[in-house]
């Protein structure tokens, strides 16, 4: 999974004014900070690499259009800005699902990440089906549960970091993680029984 370092408050307070003034260097630096993280979030939500890439691009188009009106929480700059970005991402993913009105299928594209290129075709197909099942199960979680799972396991953040990021207490994060893992276990268990 990801080994991206945590985004520091200082990075956001330094970049945001430039972004709001339309300075391309600041926008590019902001993109570099968030693009991979937001792409992984979109991929977890939609299950299709090409769609996730398109939605990530659309997200940054929206950010550029609306960043001028964003008001930063000075006590928690990185957390408040990240929450705003992930809210936009959640809305885009929800819009995509409303438009699709069907369960997304995982592409058989060779670009799809797999653990090993030495897998048999049957094992490769099993891995892709498991990824599709996980994407579908993640779509059933609440938005907060998805963000906690992605923060903890995708971004490898501590409970304290996830709590700051989402503006919640550590206890709330632990509770959300527990409920999310239980729900995923049930959903994935039901999927296996089909």
C-alpha positions as CSV (number, residue, x, y, z in Angstrom):
1,X,0.0,0.0,0.0
2,X,1.0,3.6,0.3
3,X,4.0,5.0,2.0
4,X,3.1,8.6,1.4
5,X,4.3,10.9,4.3
6,X,1.6,12.7,6.2
7,X,0.8,16.1,4.9
8,X,1.9,18.8,7.3
9,X,-0.1,21.9,8.2
10,X,2.8,24.1,7.1
11,X,2.6,22.6,3.6
12,X,-1.0,23.6,3.2
13,X,-0.6,27.0,4.8
14,X,2.3,27.7,2.4
15,X,0.5,26.4,-0.8
16,X,-3.1,27.4,-0.4
17,X,-2.7,31.2,-0.8
18,X,-0.8,30.6,-4.1
19,X,-3.5,28.2,-5.3
20,X,-6.2,30.7,-4.4
21,X,-4.3,33.4,-6.5
22,X,-4.1,30.9,-9.4
23,X,-0.3,30.4,-9.3
24,X,0.4,27.3,-11.3
25,X,3.5,26.3,-9.3
26,X,1.3,26.1,-6.1
27,X,-1.4,24.2,-7.9
28,X,1.1,21.7,-9.2
29,X,2.7,21.3,-5.8
30,X,-0.8,20.7,-4.3
31,X,-1.5,18.2,-7.0
32,X,1.8,16.4,-6.3
33,X,0.8,16.1,-2.6
34,X,-2.7,14.7,-3.1
35,X,-3.0,13.1,-6.6
36,X,-1.9,9.6,-5.7
37,X,-3.9,9.6,-2.4
38,X,-7.1,10.8,-4.1
39,X,-6.6,8.3,-7.0
40,X,-6.4,5.4,-4.6
41,X,-9.6,6.7,-2.8
42,X,-11.4,6.9,-6.2
43,X,-10.2,3.4,-7.2
44,X,-11.5,2.0,-3.9
45,X,-14.8,3.7,-4.6
46,X,-15.3,2.8,-8.2
47,X,-13.2,-0.2,-8.8
48,X,-12.1,0.8,-12.3
49,X,-8.6,2.3,-12.8
50,X,-9.5,4.4,-15.9
51,X,-12.7,5.8,-14.2
52,X,-10.7,6.5,-11.0
53,X,-8.1,8.4,-13.1
54,X,-10.8,10.4,-14.9
55,X,-12.6,11.2,-11.6
56,X,-9.3,12.3,-10.0
57,X,-8.7,14.7,-12.9
58,X,-12.3,16.0,-12.6
59,X,-11.7,16.5,-8.8
60,X,-8.7,18.7,-9.5
61,X,-10.6,20.7,-12.1
62,X,-13.2,21.4,-9.4
63,X,-10.6,22.3,-6.9
64,X,-9.0,24.9,-9.2
65,X,-12.5,26.4,-9.9
66,X,-13.5,26.6,-6.2
67,X,-10.3,26.8,-4.2
68,X,-10.6,30.6,-4.1
69,X,-13.7,30.4,-1.9
70,X,-12.2,27.7,0.5
71,X,-11.7,29.0,4.0
72,X,-8.9,27.2,5.9
73,X,-9.3,26.1,9.5
74,X,-6.2,27.7,11.0
75,X,-6.1,25.3,13.9
76,X,-6.0,22.2,11.7
77,X,-5.0,23.4,8.2
78,X,-4.0,20.0,6.6
79,X,-7.0,18.2,8.2
80,X,-9.5,20.8,7.1
81,X,-8.1,21.0,3.5
82,X,-7.9,17.2,3.2
83,X,-11.5,16.8,4.4
84,X,-12.6,19.3,1.8
85,X,-10.8,17.4,-1.0
86,X,-12.2,14.0,0.1
87,X,-15.7,15.5,0.4
88,X,-15.4,16.6,-3.3
89,X,-14.0,13.1,-4.1
90,X,-16.9,11.4,-2.3
91,X,-19.4,13.6,-4.2
92,X,-17.8,12.7,-7.5
93,X,-17.8,9.0,-6.8
94,X,-21.5,9.2,-5.7
95,X,-22.4,11.0,-8.9
96,X,-20.6,8.4,-10.9
97,X,-22.5,5.6,-9.2
98,X,-25.8,7.3,-9.7
99,X,-25.0,7.7,-13.4
100,X,-23.9,4.1,-13.7
101,X,-26.8,2.5,-11.8
102,X,-25.1,-0.9,-12.0
103,X,-22.3,-2.7,-10.2
104,X,-19.0,-1.7,-11.7
105,X,-16.9,-4.5,-13.2
106,X,-13.1,-4.6,-12.8
107,X,-11.3,-4.2,-16.1
108,X,-9.1,-7.0,-17.3
109,X,-6.6,-4.4,-18.4
110,X,-2.9,-5.4,-18.0
111,X,-2.4,-2.1,-16.2
112,X,-4.4,-3.4,-13.2
113,X,-2.0,-3.8,-10.3
114,X,-1.4,-7.4,-9.3
115,X,0.9,-9.0,-6.7
116,X,3.0,-11.0,-9.2
117,X,3.3,-11.4,-13.0
118,X,4.0,-15.1,-12.4
119,X,0.5,-16.0,-11.5
120,X,-1.6,-18.6,-13.4
121,X,-4.5,-17.2,-15.4
122,X,-6.9,-18.8,-12.9
123,X,-5.1,-17.2,-9.9
124,X,-5.0,-13.9,-11.7
125,X,-8.7,-14.0,-12.3
126,X,-9.3,-14.9,-8.6
127,X,-7.3,-11.9,-7.5
128,X,-9.2,-9.6,-9.8
129,X,-12.5,-11.0,-8.6
130,X,-11.4,-10.4,-5.1
131,X,-10.5,-6.8,-5.9
132,X,-13.9,-6.3,-7.5
133,X,-15.6,-7.8,-4.4
134,X,-13.6,-5.5,-2.1
135,X,-14.5,-2.4,-4.2
136,X,-18.1,-3.4,-4.1
137,X,-18.0,-4.0,-0.3
138,X,-16.2,-0.7,0.3
139,X,-19.0,1.0,-1.7
140,X,-21.5,-0.3,0.9
141,X,-19.7,1.4,3.8
142,X,-20.6,4.8,5.1
143,X,-18.3,7.6,3.8
144,X,-16.7,8.0,7.3
145,X,-16.0,4.2,7.4
146,X,-14.4,4.3,4.0
147,X,-12.2,7.2,4.9
148,X,-11.1,5.5,8.1
149,X,-10.2,2.3,6.2
150,X,-8.4,4.2,3.5
151,X,-6.5,6.3,6.1
152,X,-5.5,3.3,8.3
153,X,-4.7,0.7,5.6
154,X,-4.3,2.7,2.4
155,X,-2.3,5.6,3.8
156,X,-1.0,3.7,6.8
157,X,-1.9,6.5,9.2
158,X,-2.1,6.2,13.0
159,X,-5.5,6.5,14.7
160,X,-4.4,10.0,15.9
161,X,-3.5,11.1,12.3
162,X,-6.8,9.8,11.0
163,X,-8.7,11.5,13.8
164,X,-7.0,14.8,13.0
165,X,-7.6,14.3,9.3
166,X,-11.3,13.7,9.7
167,X,-11.8,16.1,12.6
168,X,-13.0,13.3,14.9
169,X,-11.8,11.8,18.2
170,X,-9.5,8.8,18.3
171,X,-12.3,6.9,20.0
172,X,-14.6,7.7,17.1
173,X,-12.0,6.5,14.6
174,X,-11.5,3.2,16.5
175,X,-15.3,2.7,16.5
176,X,-15.6,3.5,12.8
177,X,-12.7,1.2,12.0
178,X,-14.3,-1.6,14.1
179,X,-17.7,-1.2,12.5
180,X,-16.2,-0.9,9.0
181,X,-14.1,-4.1,9.4
182,X,-17.1,-6.0,10.7
183,X,-19.2,-4.8,7.8
184,X,-16.5,-5.7,5.3
185,X,-16.1,-9.1,6.9
186,X,-19.9,-9.8,6.6
187,X,-20.1,-8.4,3.0
188,X,-17.0,-10.3,1.8
189,X,-18.2,-13.4,3.6
190,X,-21.6,-13.2,1.9
191,X,-19.8,-12.7,-1.4
192,X,-17.8,-15.9,-0.9
193,X,-20.9,-17.9,-0.2
194,X,-22.5,-16.9,-3.5
